[in-house]
């Protein structure tokens, strides 16, 4: 039975809430619906930055001390507003939507401690929007010893099944963190985080230029890459680990380019992001023939150019070339995962998160 699912995603780039509607049975996608976006305000973004700092000291995943409670309320309100605006603009009634997939805002990801924390009050959201809400997708995986990330590979596979491309195919999502899904036919599905995505570049832009991100990679294009810095950063142990593996947004925050001019720092961090992604290739069973890039990083022209240089002779295309939506893809994925969760289908696998067995997940909050 096909379900109408609404996916909500607010990623580690802290930009805002993506909304996307899909029709799916949890195995394939029958149709893409409309999508929308509700940006976080500067105040909300500031709250979330504080929450990321304070979450490091959380004693348990359900605790919400201090600023974390305020941040959770802001995240919930932003998501409720995003859904209300989306349904009004598209003239959709709550009764037409079977399930909402609510990822929440990740503030801490420490799978080695069996802890992952996404803030957002699903019960309050369900009451506000009058639709059942599935949430807490990652917790069961982490509790069972998995990495709890990445969680979008099953959706990448569903999309790739409709492509007339010779495999293997790598789907690369560049959000705050970068992650890859390696697809080789219907049987082989491997996934992992590869390293930083936009997070280091965004943080550098915020500190040095008081800007949220490097639009189109324009500043990086004007700078000079410090190759020695990139080489040193690539020596970090994470890059030698085989999949599956995952990261917290701030795992590389200690890497600084403060002594560089802003353009050189942007160029160096962009080159590091591309090099970190390329480092995964020798750790895969085969070299991918083609790469499909989604997420905010797909709009960074300098990053895309650097990726093409490092990944040749493979092709590197933005998701839009295939008719996919870079901006809406992760929100679509959590609608898809909500449909899978409703049907008891696995959300994660040993080769995607390192969980001992295929795991379902998600918890339903009803209005």
C-alpha positions in Angstrom: 0.0 0.0 0.0 1.3 3.4 -1.0 1.6 6.0 1.8 1.7 9.8 1.6 4.7 10.7 3.8 6.0 14.1 4.7 9.7 14.2 5.6 11.3 16.9 7.7 15.1 17.5 8.0 17.2 20.0 9.7 20.9 19.1 9.1 24.2 19.9 10.8 24.7 23.0 8.6 22.1 24.6 10.9 20.5 26.4 8.0 16.8 25.6 8.5 14.0 23.0 8.0 13.5 21.2 4.7 10.1 19.8 4.0 9.2 17.3 1.2 6.2 15.1 0.3 6.6 11.7 -1.3 4.3 8.7 -2.2 6.0 5.5 -1.2 5.4 2.0 0.1 8.8 2.0 1.9 10.5 0.1 -0.9 10.1 2.3 -3.9 9.1 5.8 -4.6 5.9 6.2 -6.7 6.0 10.0 -6.9 7.7 13.1 -5.6 5.4 15.7 -4.2 6.2 19.4 -3.5 8.9 20.6 -1.2 9.5 23.6 1.0 12.0 25.3 3.3 11.8 27.3 6.5 15.1 29.0 7.3 16.2 29.3 10.9 16.4 32.8 12.2 19.7 34.3 13.4 18.4 33.9 17.0 17.5 30.2 16.4 20.9 29.6 14.8 22.6 31.2 17.7 20.6 29.0 20.1 21.6 25.9 18.2 25.3 26.8 18.2 25.1 27.2 22.0 23.3 23.9 22.2 26.0 22.1 20.2 28.6 23.4 22.8 26.5 22.4 25.8 25.5 19.0 24.5 29.0 17.8 24.9 28.4 17.5 28.6 25.0 15.8 28.5 24.8 13.0 31.1 22.1 11.1 29.2 20.3 11.4 25.9 17.0 12.6 27.3 18.4 15.3 29.5 17.7 18.9 28.4 19.5 21.2 30.8 19.8 25.0 30.3 20.0 26.2 26.8 19.1 22.7 25.4 15.5 23.0 26.6 15.2 26.4 25.0 16.8 25.1 21.8 14.4 22.1 21.7 11.4 24.4 22.0 12.7 26.6 19.2 13.4 23.5 16.9 9.9 22.1 17.6 8.3 25.5 16.9 10.3 26.0 13.6 9.2 22.5 12.4 5.5 23.2 13.2 5.7 26.5 11.3 7.4 24.7 8.4 4.6 22.2 8.1 1.9 24.7 8.6 3.3 26.9 5.8 3.9 24.0 3.5 0.4 22.5 3.8 -1.2 26.0 3.4 0.9 26.9 0.3 0.1 23.5 -1.3 -3.5 23.3 -0.1 -3.0 20.0 1.6 -5.1 19.0 4.6 -3.5 17.1 7.5 -5.8 14.2 6.8 -4.2 13.7 3.4 -0.8 12.9 5.0 -0.4 9.4 6.5 2.9 10.0 8.5 5.5 12.6 9.1 9.1 11.7 9.4 10.8 14.0 11.9 14.5 13.8 12.2 15.1 16.6 14.7 18.3 18.6 15.1 21.4 16.6 16.0 23.3 18.2 18.8 25.5 15.2 19.8 26.6 12.0 18.1 28.8 9.7 20.1 28.1 6.1 19.0 31.1 4.8 20.8 29.3 5.8 24.0 26.0 4.5 22.6 24.6 8.0 22.6 23.0 10.1 19.8 20.9 13.1 20.6 18.4 14.8 18.3 16.4 17.6 19.9 12.8 18.3 19.0 9.6 17.4 20.9 7.7 15.0 18.6 4.7 14.8 20.8 4.3 18.5 20.8 4.8 18.6 17.0 2.2 15.9 16.4 -0.4 17.9 18.4 0.5 21.1 16.6 0.2 19.7 13.1 -2.5 17.1 13.8 -0.6 14.3 12.0 1.2 11.2 13.4 4.9 11.8 13.7 7.7 9.2 13.5 10.9 10.3 15.2 14.0 9.0 17.0 15.2 7.0 14.0 18.8 6.5 15.1 18.4 5.4 18.7 17.7 1.7 18.2 20.7 1.4 15.9 23.1 3.0 18.3 21.7 1.1 21.3 22.4 -2.1 19.4 26.0 -1.1 18.8 25.7 0.6 15.4 27.1 3.9 14.3 23.6 5.4 14.0 24.6 7.1 10.7 24.4 7.5 7.8 20.7 6.7 7.6 19.8 7.8 4.1 21.4 4.8 2.1 18.2 2.8 1.8 16.6 5.8 0.2 19.6 6.4 -2.1 19.2 2.7 -3.2 15.5 3.2 -4.0 16.4 6.2 -6.1 19.3 4.5 -7.9 17.2 1.5 -8.9 15.5 3.7 -11.5 18.8 4.9 -13.1 20.1 3.5 -16.4 23.7 3.7 -15.2 26.4 1.1 -15.0 27.5 0.6 -11.4 29.0 0.9 -9.0 27.4 4.2 -8.2 28.3 6.4 -5.2 25.7 8.8 -3.9 27.5 11.6 -1.9 25.6 13.8 0.5 27.5 16.9 1.5 25.8 18.5 4.5 27.6 19.6 7.6 29.2 16.2 7.5 29.8 14.3 4.2 28.6 10.7 3.8 28.6 8.2 0.9 26.3 5.4 -0.2 28.1 2.8 -2.4 25.6 0.9 -4.5 26.6 -2.1 -6.7 23.5 -3.8 -8.0 20.7 -4.7 -5.6 22.8 -6.6 -3.1 25.8 -4.4 -2.2 25.0 -1.4 -0.1 27.8 0.1 1.9 27.7 3.5 3.6 29.7 5.7 6.0 30.6 9.3 6.8 33.7 10.3 4.9 34.7 13.4 6.9 33.7 17.1 7.0 31.2 18.5 4.6 30.2 22.1 4.8 30.7 22.5 8.6 34.4 23.6 8.6 33.9 25.9 5.7 30.7 27.4 7.2 32.3 27.9 10.6 35.3 29.6 9.0 33.1 31.9 7.0 31.2 32.8 10.1 34.3 33.6 12.1 36.3 35.4 9.4 33.6 37.0 7.2 30.5 37.0 9.4 28.8 35.1 6.6 26.8 31.8 6.9 28.5 30.0 4.0 30.8 30.5 1.0 28.2 31.1 -1.7 29.0 29.1 -4.8 32.5 28.6 -3.4 33.4 32.1 -4.6 35.8 33.0 -1.7 37.6 29.6 -2.0 38.0 30.2 -5.7 40.0 33.3 -4.9 42.3 31.7 -2.4 45.4 29.5 -2.4 45.3 26.0 -1.0 47.8 25.2 1.8 48.7 21.7 0.6 50.9 21.0 3.6 47.9 21.8 5.9 45.7 19.4 4.0 48.2 16.6 4.0 48.7 16.9 7.8 44.9 16.9 8.4 44.5 13.8 6.3 46.8 11.9 8.7 44.0 11.8 11.3 43.2 8.2 12.1 39.5 8.5 11.0 40.5 8.6 7.4 42.2 5.2 7.5 39.2 3.4 9.0 37.1 1.2 6.8 33.3 1.6 6.6 31.0 1.7 8.4 32.1 4.8 10.4 30.4 8.0 11.5 31.1 11.5 12.9 29.8 14.2 15.1 29.6 17.6 13.3 32.3 19.0 15.6 34.8 16.1 15.4 37.2 18.2 13.2 36.4 21.6 14.9 39.9 21.7 16.4 41.4 22.1 12.9 42.1 25.8 12.5 43.1 28.1 9.6 43.1 31.2 11.7 46.6 32.2 10.6 45.5 32.2 6.9 43.8 35.0 4.9 40.0 34.3 4.7 40.2 33.3 1.0 43.2 31.0 1.6 41.4 29.4 4.6 38.3 28.8 2.6 40.3 27.3 -0.3 42.3 25.1 2.1 39.2 23.8 4.0 37.3 23.2 0.7 40.3 21.2 -0.7 40.5 19.2 2.6 36.8 18.4 2.3 37.3 17.1 -1.3 40.4 15.2 -0.3 38.7 13.6 2.6 35.9 12.3 0.4 38.4 10.9 -2.1 40.2 9.0 0.7 37.2 6.7 0.9 37.7 5.3 -2.6 40.5 2.8 -1.8 38.5 1.5 1.1 35.5 0.5 -1.1 35.2 -2.9 -2.9 35.4 -1.3 -6.3 36.0 2.2 -7.6 32.7 3.9 -8.4 32.0 4.6 -12.1 29.9 7.6 -11.2 29.2 9.9 -8.3 25.9 11.7 -7.7 26.3 14.7 -5.3 23.5 16.1 -3.2 23.1 18.3 -0.2 24.2 21.9 0.1 27.8 21.1 -1.0 26.5 20.3 -4.5 26.0 24.1 -5.0 29.6 24.9 -4.1 31.2 25.1 -7.6 34.8 25.2 -6.2 34.1 22.0 -4.2 32.6 20.3 -7.2 35.5 21.2 -9.3 38.0 19.8 -6.7 35.9 16.6 -6.4 36.0 16.1 -10.2 39.8 16.5 -10.2 40.3 14.0 -7.3 37.7 11.4 -8.5 38.5 11.2 -12.2 38.0 9.2 -14.4 34.6 8.7 -12.6 31.9 11.2 -13.5 30.7 13.6 -10.8 27.2 15.1 -11.3 25.0 17.1 -9.1 21.7 15.4 -8.2 19.7 17.8 -10.3 21.2 16.5 -13.5 19.2 13.3 -12.8 16.0 15.0 -11.8 16.7 14.5 -8.1 16.5 17.5 -5.7 19.7 18.2 -3.8 17.8 20.5 -1.4 14.8 18.2 -0.7 16.5 14.8 -0.9 17.2 14.3 2.8 13.7 15.4 3.8 12.3 13.0 1.2 14.5 10.3 2.8 13.0 10.8 6.2 9.5 10.6 4.7 10.6 7.3 3.1 12.1 6.1 6.4 8.9 6.9 8.2 7.0 4.7 5.7 9.5 1.9 6.2 9.3 2.3 10.0 5.5 2.0 9.8 5.8 -1.3 7.9 8.5 -2.7 10.2 11.1 -2.7 7.4 14.9 -2.3 8.2 16.3 1.3 8.3 19.9 0.3 8.7 22.2 -2.6 7.9 25.5 -4.1 9.1 27.3 -2.5 6.0 25.7 0.9 6.5 26.0 1.5 10.2 27.9 -1.5 11.6 24.8 -2.7 13.5 24.9 -6.5 14.1 21.7 -7.2 12.1 19.3 -5.2 9.9 17.5 -2.9 12.3 14.1 -1.2 12.1 13.5 1.9 14.2 11.5 5.0 14.9 8.9 5.9 17.5 5.4 7.2 16.7 3.9 10.2 18.5 0.2 10.6 17.7 -1.8 13.9 17.9 
